[in-house]
Amino acid sequence: MADIEIPRRVVHGMIALSVLAVAAVAFMLTEVEPNLGMWVFAVVMVLAAVGFWAAYFYQRAKSRRRE
């Protein structure tokens, strides 16, 4: 992975996406008539958030080991 510094704006945006992803999944769990499109949307949001945070913390751990 390249040594790219992630701007704070991007991290704050991903925090918002993570909260919205959890809210979307919670909404779909409480919906009376859930549809497949909304489930796909919620799952894609969660996967995007998990992928970002995994890469972000991996990069932080890697850069701390180097210091």
C-alpha angles and dihedrals in degrees: 000000000000120000098251121158109225111221119239090241090061092048091050090049091052090050088056091046091050092052091046091048092054090046091050092052091046090049091051091050091055097041115113095213108024117188130211095242093059091047090052090048092050094047093048090051092050093047091049091051094046092048092050095048092046091052092042095053092042090054092047092049091047093050092047091052089055094053 
